[in-house]
Amino acid sequence: MLPRRASLGLRLTLAVLMGLGSVALPTLVMPPVAQAYTSRVNLYLVREQGESFDTLVQRSEIIARAAIQRSFDADVLMTDVIVTIIGDNQGISVPILTVPVSRGEWRLSPDVTQWAKYFEASRYLVID
């Protein structure tokens, strides 16, 4: 039989270990919290000679769609993507469109025209 003092020390040690174990166990068992974040992509698109503004916008939409899909495919933790297409015409650069979209929205409707915000004033800056 252990002396009373040793028995008390053993019980105290056991209580501390059990108490700390119950605190440490959840941190060992639970996975780390996922951190979501937003990707911002700026792409420059050079206007072809004689290309109309409407055609430039159409090319911008195609490129934006590919950039959004590529961003979501590249990183599963990415929750939001903001793609901005900047048109360049003879050294003048202006934003054509920007597409802010979440992964959930994109999954439901992968249509750039639904989420895009167009900069109509840029039409006048790219006219020859």
N, C-alpha and C positions, 0 to 999 in steps of 0.2 A: 504494500500500500504506500502511496506517495505521501510525503509530509503535506500538511495543510497548505503551506506556503507554495510548494511546487505545484500542487493541484490547482491553486488559485492562478498561478502564472500560466499553467497549461490552458486553463479555461479562458483566460484573458487573451492569450495568443490565438487560440482557436476562434474566439469571437471576433478578433481583429481580422483574421484571415477570411472568415466567412463574410464579414461586413464588407471588406475591400473586394472580395470576390464578387459579391452581388453588385457592386458599383462598376467593376471592370468588365464583368461578363457581358452586359448589353453592348458595350463599345466594341467588344471582340466579335459578337454575333451579328450585329447590325451592319449592313454595308454603309459605306460613306454616302453622304448626301450628294446627289448629282447637282452640278451647278450648270444652269442654263445660261446661254449668252446669245448675243446678236452679232451677225456678220454684216459688215458694211463693205460693199464692193462698188468701186467707181470704175467704169469702163469708158474709154475714149473710142469714138467711131468717126473716121474721116469720111466726109461727104465726097462721093464720086463726082467727077465733072459731069454736069448736066443732070444730076440726080434731083428729082423733085423732093420737096419736104415730106410729102406723104410716104414716098418710098423710103426715105431716111428714117421716118418714124416706124415703118413696118420692119425694117432691118433692126432697129433698136429693140422692138418687142421680141423678135426672134432671139437676139443675143441676150436680152434680159431673162427670157425664159430658161435658156441654157445655163446661165450663171446662177439662177436661183436653184435649179435642180441640182447642179453640180455642188453648190454649197451645202444643201441638205444631205446629199449623198456622201459628202466627204466627212461629215461629222454628225454623229447621232445625237450629241448633246446640244447641237445648234437648234434654238427654238424659233429664232426670227432672222430674217434676211432683209437687208435693204440694199437694193441694186439701183444705182444711178447711172444712166447712159448720158454721156456728154458728147455732143456733136461738134466736130471741128470743120470749119469751112475757111480755107485760106488763112489760117492762123487765128481765127476767131472761134473761141470755144464757148459753147452755151449748153446748159442742161436740156436734154430733150424730154426725158421722163425719169421718174423715180418709182420704184416698186417696193413698198414696205409690206411684207407678208409673213405671217407666222407659219410654222410647219403644219399646224392643224388646218388653217385656211387653205394652204397650198394643196394639202392632201384631198380636201373636199372639192376644190376647184382650181386646177393648175392652169389658169387662164390669166395671162399677164394683163389683158385689157380690163379685167374685173378689178384688179388691185392697183393698177398704174395711176399715177398722177402726172398729167401731161403739162408741159410748160409751153403754152400756145404762143407766148411772146417770142419764143426762140424762132418761130417761123420767119419773123422779119429780120432776124440777124443772120440767117443763112441764105438769104436770097442773093443771087449774083448781081 
